[in-house]
């Protein structure tokens, strides 16, 4: 089985109908009883054993979670891929399993049925925060919520896939199907357009107003939030999209004294490291957003902040010769990466730096969340990617409330917590981002990591701020998609002229004659 709510990915391929084997199964030993997880058990294997059907693990998950609500000696299963040895499960009777599966449609992302409901109902939180650092961050917000609303069953509906690559489509499907989460993660800015906000989302202007948060919200962020006069996103953080994570030990062992700043320096260091058998730039591209992300950073590093902004606002044409130079630089950057980059995602990319297997990784500072979660603060430091000095790629995560939220009051209380300084500090010190408010005190962050947050906040105050396209803030969703496809195609064919022509067309499609 793959990761939970990876569940929702699986959801799409699982059958909703009750499997024949389940209906007809004779009750083997253990049905209707408790079961303690042994080494080498996993839920679908148990479902196969008890019901002759691997998909019936949903029924075990639901029964165990409902038992847990009454008796905490049962294990609460939030992630069916990670059940621990010794966990106490409730194995429902065959009839109960049949009844559950008859009513449960995994293709609909029916997560609410997998959990108990508290006296205060449920709170379904849709998001894509499933990596170690990502979950550590959001879990801090959950802790506050659970403490203040103990009667509500909060459900972390996390669907794996960095930058929301899987989540966004699944979420949109749920909205259209009339089966929305109560609240869900989205990027501040134009990403809200994806969800037809007037139809599917609730404006949150009153919540931001009452929380007094607008007085302390950075102007660059505030200006991204309004869509046709309304705000639909309660922001939680500001990530920096353009960081080059550097393993100081790998560099020192290779006799390299300082991280490169320009492309020329970077390519020279790259050759040097390669000749010593070291991977210069660790990269994972399997999530699907990483190539676009890297190209966006290389593009700005090549053309400079002003021209980069111009490309996205229509004042500079994509026929500009420096766009071709950027593509050439991108191609050379890709030649500095590990050959197996297609087999891992963004987490695998930063892991290469964390595990001393590569010198650098270009990624947003959610990668710092992994560095923190994996205890690598002693060896991983940060630099600007080539040519990116003085630029800050703004990526901001927030939460929206759905118009037909099944638990609207719970959703409002959740986003109210998100506006708060204590919630943002606790979240961000694990996530790698700075607060979406200017009054957070990074001096209270743990000493081993506070320097990064202080430097990010200091840079945010003075750098050129560039809303990042690959993370929903810098362009309309269709342009973002096309840009991503072009970067991906280019990474395999390396055809500069074709990629530039496609970039020109994409800008025209987005309404900017070239
Ligand atoms: C970004 C998001 C971050 C981080 C990253 C990788 O789009 O803003 O919070 O989660 O994706 O998933």
Boltz pocket constraint, residues with backbone or C-beta under 6 A from the ligand:
constraints:
  - pocket:
      binder: B
      contacts: [[A, 128], [A, 129], [A, 134], [A, 161], [A, 162], [A, 163], [A, 164], [A, 187], [A, 239], [A, 346], [A, 366], [A, 395], [A, 396], [A, 397], [A, 470], [A, 471]]
      max_distance: 6.0
